[in-house]
């Protein structure tokens, strides 16, 4: 009888371990110490800019990156490059169409460890109501309750109908999105 009870207890414990989901840690982004930017080839140089208004929700545990939940909401109207001509063009219908689509969104369920402190999160980026898969490559450094993530994602602006009428000899088609964020748990 005792052996039967021990076997039952072990079976129940094993079943609970198998069915219990991993619990991710919730991180709160510090916007004052974080930056979301972009870079695209323009003519013979690079045009860089930042988004002033964005928010992210991050549930991530380094011991269980596959259970991560990462989302970001970006307000394209806040994009700025310092180039007045480009800055007045970006909110227009041909580019971000901020009147019709005031928010762009990135969603990723899960991440994978590449090596060391390098990770990849495969997600979906939606701009102007158009969604495509995007891979976010990032490094993550944690010191106590503070984390710093630096990463990049590449996308084709034409996939999202961003400046579709502008040739790639004027503005490149590949856009590199950059992030440098600080968060606390």
VENUR-V193884 format. One record per residue. N is the residue number from 1. PHI is phi in whole degrees, 0 to 359 (none if undefined). NEAR is the number of other ideal C-beta (glycine too) atoms within 10 Angstrom. D_CENTER is the distance of its C-alpha to the mean C-alpha in whole Angstrom. Layout:
BEGIN
N:PHI:NEAR:D_CENTER
N:PHI:NEAR:D_CENTER
END
This chain:
BEGIN
1:none:5:55
2:296:6:53
3:298:7:51
4:295:8:50
5:293:9:49
6:295:10:47
7:298:10:46
8:296:10:44
9:297:10:43
10:295:10:41
11:298:10:40
12:296:10:38
13:297:10:37
14:297:10:35
15:296:10:34
16:295:9:32
17:295:8:30
18:289:7:29
19:266:7:28
20:281:8:27
21:288:7:23
22:289:11:21
23:257:10:20
24:279:19:17
25:267:17:17
26:270:14:15
27:245:24:14
28:253:12:14
29:286:21:12
30:263:12:15
31:297:15:15
32:291:6:18
33:249:13:16
34:234:16:13
35:215:15:12
36:241:24:10
37:226:17:12
38:207:19:13
39:216:17:16
40:215:20:18
41:290:17:22
42:228:16:24
43:62:10:28
44:265:5:28
45:235:7:26
46:250:11:22
47:254:17:21
48:245:15:18
49:204:20:17
50:224:15:14
51:255:20:13
52:279:13:15
53:236:14:14
54:199:22:11
55:215:13:10
56:225:20:8
57:239:14:10
58:227:21:9
59:243:14:12
60:210:24:12
61:234:16:16
62:299:15:17
63:278:9:20
64:210:15:18
65:299:19:14
66:295:12:15
67:264:16:15
68:297:21:12
69:230:16:10
70:233:22:7
71:217:15:6
72:220:23:6
73:244:15:9
74:243:21:10
75:261:16:14
76:302:21:15
77:297:17:18
78:270:16:17
79:292:23:16
80:215:15:19
81:243:19:20
82:89:10:24
83:260:14:25
84:305:9:27
85:296:7:28
86:289:18:24
87:296:13:23
88:279:9:26
89:276:16:25
90:303:21:21
91:288:16:21
92:293:12:24
93:302:12:24
94:292:13:24
95:253:23:21
96:278:25:18
97:48:18:21
98:295:19:20
99:293:10:23
100:270:9:22
101:221:17:19
102:288:13:18
103:226:15:14
104:253:22:11
105:219:14:9
106:243:23:5
107:227:17:7
108:223:21:7
109:248:14:11
110:98:16:11
111:216:23:11
112:227:12:14
113:283:14:16
114:271:13:17
115:184:6:19
116:56:8:20
117:248:13:17
118:259:13:14
119:227:21:12
120:228:16:10
121:236:23:8
122:266:13:9
123:220:20:8
124:236:13:9
125:252:22:8
126:243:17:11
127:228:23:13
128:56:17:17
129:77:11:17
130:253:13:16
131:245:14:14
132:216:12:13
133:291:10:11
134:219:19:9
135:257:14:9
136:257:22:6
137:260:14:9
138:211:20:9
139:254:13:12
140:226:20:13
141:241:10:16
142:243:16:18
143:232:7:21
144:66:7:23
145:259:10:21
146:243:14:18
147:238:20:15
148:234:15:14
149:241:24:10
150:234:14:11
151:202:19:9
152:219:15:9
153:219:19:8
154:249:12:11
155:216:20:12
156:260:13:16
157:300:20:16
158:290:14:20
159:299:15:18
160:256:22:17
161:58:17:20
162:269:23:19
163:62:21:22
164:303:10:24
165:274:7:27
166:261:16:26
167:295:8:27
168:287:13:25
169:282:8:28
170:270:10:27
171:231:19:23
172:302:17:22
173:274:16:20
174:271:13:17
175:246:21:14
176:258:16:12
177:268:21:9
178:240:15:9
179:224:21:8
180:218:14:11
181:237:22:11
182:243:17:13
183:220:22:14
184:236:13:17
185:261:14:18
END
